Amino acid sequence: MGMLGDSLDKAVQGAFTRPIPKSAPAQMRYLVKQFKGTRAVADLLGIDIRTVERYVKNEIKHPRKELAARLEGEVKKRWQPQIRAKAKKAAATTDGIMVDTRARFGYTAAPGTTDDARLRHLTQALPPQYAARLFEAQEQGATEQRLRDIAAEGLQEIYFKDRGRRAAGLLVEFTDVDYIDFEL
C-alpha cells in the first residue's frame, strides 16, 4: 500500500483499546484463531504449515525479520475489527479527519495570480464527507493517486477555498508529498 493508505491505517490503529500481541507465538495463535486453521495462515505468510504449528506450540519464538514484519502487519490488519469499524464510522459521520502534510501545492487560477507550485506544510481538519470518501476508496482498493486526489479535493475546498467563501475557480494540484499523516 502507498503512503496515504498506510497513514489511514495508522490513524485507525490509534483507536485501538489494547495493544496487539507482542510475541511471535502469540501473534501466530491470534492469526490461527482468526483463520480457523494453520493452512490459511501458512499460505498467508508464505511459510510451511509445520512452521506455523511450531510457533503456536511455542517451539519457535523468534522469526526472521521479514517474517516478523509480515506477521505483525497481518495481525494489525485484523486486530480489533469492531473498534476499527466504530472509529471509521465516527470519522465518516461526525468527527471528520485531521490531515498533517508537507507537499507541493500548485494552482490553476485566474490570469495574473500566483500559481507557482511551492512546498507547504498544512495541518487541516477535513469534514466527515472527506473521511468517508477516503475510507470508502481505501476499502475498494483505490490507487494511491485516487486517495491523493480525494485528500487534495478536501484541502482545496476547506483550506484554499475556505468552504466556498473565496477563490471560486481555484483548482489545487497536490504533488511531491514529503509526508502525510491522518488522525481521527
C-alpha positions in Angstrom: 0.0 0.0 0.0 1.1 3.6 -0.5 1.9 6.5 1.8 -1.7 7.7 2.1 -3.2 4.2 2.6 -0.6 3.4 5.3 -1.3 6.7 7.0 -5.1 6.0 7.1 -4.4 2.5 8.6 -2.1 4.1 11.2 -4.8 6.6 12.1 -7.4 3.9 12.6 -4.9 1.8 14.7 -4.7 4.8 17.0 -8.2 4.0 18.1 -7.2 0.5 19.4 -8.1 0.0 23.1 -5.5 -2.8 23.6 -2.1 -3.4 22.1 -1.5 -6.2 19.6 0.1 -9.4 20.9 3.9 -8.7 21.3 5.5 -12.1 20.8 5.6 -14.0 17.5 3.9 -17.1 19.0 1.0 -15.0 20.4 0.6 -13.3 17.1 0.6 -16.6 15.3 -2.0 -18.0 17.7 -4.2 -15.0 17.0 -4.0 -15.5 13.3 -4.7 -19.2 13.6 -7.8 -18.4 15.6 -8.9 -15.7 13.1 -8.5 -18.0 10.1 -9.7 -21.1 12.0 -6.7 -23.2 10.9 -3.0 -23.3 10.2 -3.1 -23.9 6.4 -4.7 -20.5 5.7 -2.1 -18.8 7.9 0.8 -20.6 6.3 -0.5 -19.6 2.8 -1.0 -16.0 4.0 2.6 -15.7 5.4 4.2 -17.9 2.7 5.6 -20.4 5.2 5.2 -24.1 5.9 2.2 -25.4 7.9 4.6 -27.2 10.3 6.3 -23.9 11.0 3.0 -22.3 11.9 2.3 -25.2 14.3 5.7 -24.8 15.9 5.1 -21.1 16.6 1.6 -22.0 18.0 3.2 -24.5 20.4 6.0 -22.0 21.4 8.7 -24.2 19.9 9.9 -21.3 17.8 9.9 -17.8 19.4 12.0 -15.5 17.2 11.1 -15.3 13.5 13.3 -13.8 10.7 13.0 -10.1 10.3 10.9 -10.3 7.1 8.6 -12.9 8.6 8.2 -10.8 11.8 7.3 -7.8 9.8 4.7 -9.7 7.7 3.3 -11.4 10.8 2.9 -8.1 12.7 1.3 -6.4 9.6 -1.3 -9.2 9.2 -2.2 -9.1 12.9 -2.6 -5.3 12.7 -4.9 -5.6 9.7 -7.2 -7.8 11.7 -6.8 -6.5 15.3 -10.0 -5.2 17.0 -12.3 -5.1 13.9 -15.2 -3.7 15.8 -13.1 -0.8 17.3 -11.7 -0.2 13.8 -15.2 -0.1 12.3 -16.5 2.2 15.1 -13.6 4.6 14.6 -14.1 4.8 10.8 -17.9 5.3 11.2 -17.3 8.1 13.7 -14.8 9.9 11.4 -17.1 9.4 8.4 -20.3 10.6 10.1 -19.5 13.2 12.8 -15.8 13.7 13.7 -14.0 14.1 10.4 -10.3 13.5 9.9 -7.2 15.6 10.6 -4.6 15.9 7.8 -1.0 16.9 8.5 1.1 17.1 5.3 4.1 18.7 3.7 3.7 18.6 -0.1 3.9 20.8 -3.1 0.8 22.7 -3.9 0.2 24.4 -7.2 -2.9 26.1 -8.6 -4.9 26.6 -11.7 -6.4 30.0 -11.2 -7.3 33.3 -12.9 -4.6 35.0 -15.0 -2.3 37.3 -13.1 -2.4 35.2 -9.9 0.4 33.4 -8.3 0.0 29.8 -9.4 3.6 28.6 -9.0 3.8 25.3 -7.0 5.6 25.6 -3.7 6.2 23.3 -0.8 3.8 23.9 2.1 3.2 22.4 5.5 -0.6 22.2 6.2 -2.5 20.8 9.2 -6.2 20.9 8.5 -9.3 19.2 9.8 -11.4 17.8 6.9 -15.2 17.3 7.4 -16.7 13.8 7.7 -17.7 13.5 4.0 -14.0 13.5 3.0 -13.1 11.0 5.7 -16.0 8.8 4.4 -14.7 9.1 0.8 -11.1 8.3 1.8 -12.1 5.2 3.8 -14.6 4.0 1.1 -12.0 4.4 -1.6 -9.4 2.6 0.5 -11.8 -0.4 1.1 -12.5 -0.6 -2.6 -8.7 -0.9 -3.3 -8.2 2.6 -4.8 -4.8 3.6 -6.0 -2.5 5.9 -4.2 -3.3 8.6 -6.8 -7.1 8.3 -6.2 -6.6 8.7 -2.4 -4.3 11.7 -3.1 -7.0 13.3 -5.3 -9.6 12.9 -2.6 -7.3 14.5 0.0 -6.4 17.3 -2.4 -10.0 18.0 -3.1 -10.7 18.2 0.6 -7.8 20.6 1.2 -8.8 22.6 -1.8 -12.3 23.1 -0.6 -11.6 23.6 3.1 -8.2 25.3 3.3 -7.7 27.1 -0.1 -11.3 28.0 -0.9 -12.4 28.4 2.7 -15.6 26.4 2.1 -16.6 28.3 -1.0 -16.1 31.8 0.5 -13.1 32.7 -1.7 -11.1 31.6 -4.8 -14.1 30.2 -6.7 -12.3 28.9 -9.8 -9.2 27.6 -8.0 -8.0 24.1 -8.7 -5.3 22.7 -6.5 -2.5 20.4 -7.6 -1.2 18.2 -4.8 2.2 16.7 -5.7 5.6 15.7 -4.3 4.2 14.6 -1.0 7.0 14.6 1.6 4.8 13.1 4.3 1.2 12.9 5.2 -0.4 11.9 8.5 -4.0 11.4 9.2 -5.5 11.4 12.7 -9.0 10.6 13.8 
